[in-house]
Amino acid sequence: HNYALIFLEDCGTYFPEVKNHPDKYLQRCPESVKKWLKQLKNAGKILLLITSSHSDYCRLLCEHVLGNDFEEYFDILITNALKPGFFSHTPNQRPFRTLENDEEQEALLSLDKPGWYSQGNALQLFDLLKKMTGKMDPKVVYFGDSMHSDIFPARHYSNWETVFILEELLGDKVTAAAKAESEPLEKKGKYEGDQLKTPYFVSKQWGSFFMDRLPGLENAEETLVHTWSCKCISTYSTIAIPSLETIADLPLDYRFTRFSSNSSATAGYYPTPPRALLPNEESLTMK
């Protein structure tokens, strides 16, 4: 009842509430991020929006967050993508469909041009990107905030570069600010974690997202280990950032350090690793 999936019928609690009071639940996109998207497009990059939300709900959110001209920011929009299946399914299992008044139409045998589509699969999308770029192996950088739906499948099935937007990094404001001061002015990104309406705090119940303390046997001291989630971040993410605002003011040719650059569990965090990972990094063990 609360999350009835038929957006147009105003069923349940969730969709009608968001439609009637979007300002209560949605934060508008910062101007720095909108400017960054435009810079990417002007630099010849192809911008995609891929969401599992249906087109009508996506339009509601994007109009409020980005503005009524939100479609101009992207070359390709894909809704009802049903991630993570979007990355793992074949064209026969999950073809693209056109949309008419937010209603899905006939299945497409292939994608021939940019536009707004529903469902689909990464294989046919990649074929379209080949046509649009004229390259046999175009490089795709995929931004997402879900390890399950975004980061793991995009890396595992499509071998895309992945940028994990990880809100847990917002708990490290002091560390991030200190790192920012050490960088040249022209390479600094804006770190606006302090401006969130609701500040992020480390859970008193669960502790660090990145580290666990294992009790020692008998009289042995407890051991610090990376959590399973932390291991996934360094394994499947190219880099991890707390928000898009963090990198929006960086030059487009800024070179980030990847997690894979030196097999480090911390190298790919930008602007700095979480504080929990900094002490005695070399002595930590993977769980």
N, C-alpha and C positions, 0 to 999 in steps of 0.2 A: 504493500500500500504506500509506504513512504517513498519508494523509488520506482514508481510505475514508469515503464520505458516509453510510453507513447507520449511524446512531447506535446503534440498538437492538441491533445484532448484535455490538457490541464488536469491529469489524474494525479492522485497521491498528494504528497506533501512537498517533495523536493523541487520539482520543476516549476510548479506555480509560484513557490516562494522565491526562487531565484529570478524568475521572470518579473515578478512584481517589485522586488527589492534588490536589484543587482548591486547597487552601491553598498549594501550591507555585507555582501559576500565577496565582491570582486575588487581587486586593486587595479587601477589603470596602469598601463605600460609606461614606464619612465620615458621621457623624451630622448634620453641618451640611447636607449635600446632601439627606439624607432629610427633614430638617426643612423645607428649602426646597421640596421636591416637595409636601409636605403643605400648606404655606402657599399654594402656587399653586392646589392643588385647592380648598382652603377659600375662596380668593378667587374661586371660580367659573370658573377656567380649566379647559379640557378637556385632559387630559394623554394623550399617545399614545406608545406604544413601537412603533417600526417597525424591524425587523431582517431581514436576509436569512438569518439562521440558522433552522433548523427549530425547531418548537415544543419538542421534547424537549431539545435542546441549550440553547435559550433558557431553559427552566425550570431546568435545572441551574445555569446561570450566575447567573440572577436570584435563585434561592433562596440561593445562597452569597453573592452580593454585597449584595443588599438584604434578604434574609430570606424565610422561608416565606410571609409575607403580601405578597409583592412585587406581586401582582395588584391589591391595594387602592390602590396608588400611581397606577394608570393607569385611564382610562375605556375606552380602546381599545388592544388589543394586536394587532399584525400581524406574523406570522412568515413565513418563506420568501417575503419580499417581493420578492426577486430584483432589488434595486436595481442599477443605475439604471433598469432597465426599468419599475419601479413608477411612475415619474414620466412616462415617455414613451409607454407603451403605452395603448391604448384599453380600455374594459371588455370588448369582444369578444375582444381579444387576450389579456387577462389578467384574468379575473373573480376576484372573491373566492370563497373556499371556506370552509365550516365545518369544524370539527375534531371528531373523536371518538376519544378515546384516542390522540391525536397522529396520527391518520390523516386525510388530507384527504377530505372528502365532496363532495357535489354543488356545482356552481357556482351562485352566487347572481346573480339578475338585478339586485339592488340591495342596498344596506345600509340596514336599517331601524332598527337599534338598536346601542348600544355593546356591545362584547364582544371575544372573541378570535377572530381570523380568520387565514386563510392566503392567500398570494399577493396578488392584488388590484391596484388602480391608484389613482392620486391623484385622478382625476376623481370616481369614486364615493365615495371617502372625503370629498372636499370637499362633495359633496351631503349626506352624513350630517352633517357639521359645520354646514351651513346649517340643517338641521332641529334639531339640538341647541342651537344658539345663537339661532335665530330671526333670523339676520342674512343678508342677501343676499350679503355679501362679508366673511365672518369672517376675521380676521387670524391667520395661522399663523406661529409662530416655530419653526424647525426646527434642532435641534442635531445636529451630526455631526462625525466626525473624518476623513472621506474626501472630498477634493475631487471625485474621480471618481464615487463612489457616492451621496454625500450633498449636498454643497454646490452643485456646478454643476447637477445635474438639478433639485434643489428650486427653485433660483432661475430657471433657464432655462425649464423646462417649466411650473412651477406658480406662479412669481413669489412664492414664500414668502420671508419674512425668514429669513436664515440666520446661524447662529452657528457659526463654525468653531472646533472644539476642536483647538488646534495645539500639540503637545507641544514643538515647536522653541522656543516662547517660554519654556520652562522654563530655557533656558540664560541667561536675562537676569535672574537673581534680584536682583542689585544694583540695576539700573535700576528694577525693579518695586517693590522695597522703598522706594527713595527717593521714588517717586511716591506710594506709599501714605501716607507721612508728611505729604505736603502736603495731603491731603484731610481734611475734617472727620470726626470720629470716627463720626458717625452714617451717613456715606456710605462708610465703608471696607468693602471685601470682604476675606475671609480669603485670604491668599496662602500656601499650604502647600507650595510647590514644594520647600522644603528638607527636607520630611518624607518625600519619596519614598524607597522602599527602595533603588532604583538611581538615582542622580542622572543628570540628562541633561547631556551635554557636546556642544559643537560639534565636528563631525567634523574631525579633523586631515587626513583624506584628501580630503574634498570641500569643506571650508570652510563659509562661511555658506550657509544655506538661502535667504537673502533677497538676497544680493549676489554679483555676479560681477566679476572683474577681467579686462578685455579688454586684451591687449597692444596697444600703439600701433604704428602704421606707422613704419618707419625709426627715427628717434630720438625719436619722439613718446612722451609719457608714457602709461602705461596708463590706461584709463578704467573708472570704476565704473558698473555698470548694475544695475538690478533684475533678478532672475532671472525666468524665465517663471512659476515657481510663485508668486513674490511678486506678480506682476501679476494672476494668477488670484485670489489672496486678496482684493485690494482691489476686483476687478471683480465677484466673485460672492458675497462674504461681506458681511453687514450689519456684523458685528463679528467679531473673532477673540480668543479667550481661551485661556490655557494649560490650564485645567481648570475643571470646574464649581465646585470649591471656591473658586476665585477670586471668584465672584460670589454664592455661596450666602448670605452674610451681609449682602448689600446690601438696602436696602428694595425691595419689589416695584415701586415707582414710580420707581426710579432711572432717570435718563435717560442712556443711553449716546450717545457721539458716533459717528455712522456713517462708514463709509468714504466714502460719497457726499455727506457734508455739505458739503465744500468741495473735492471732487475730489482730496483728499489721499490719498497712498498709505499714510499712517501714522495717520490720524485714528481708524480703527476698531479699533486694537489696544488691548485693556484687560488689565492696568492701564496699560501704557505700550508704545510701539513697541519692537521689537527694537533692540538697541544698534547693529547694523550699518546701520540706516536713519536714525539720528539725525544724523550729521554731514552738513552741506551738502545737506540734503534737496532744496532747490530746484534745485540744479545737476545732480541725477542725471537720467539719461535712461532711458526705457523701452526694453527690448529687444523 
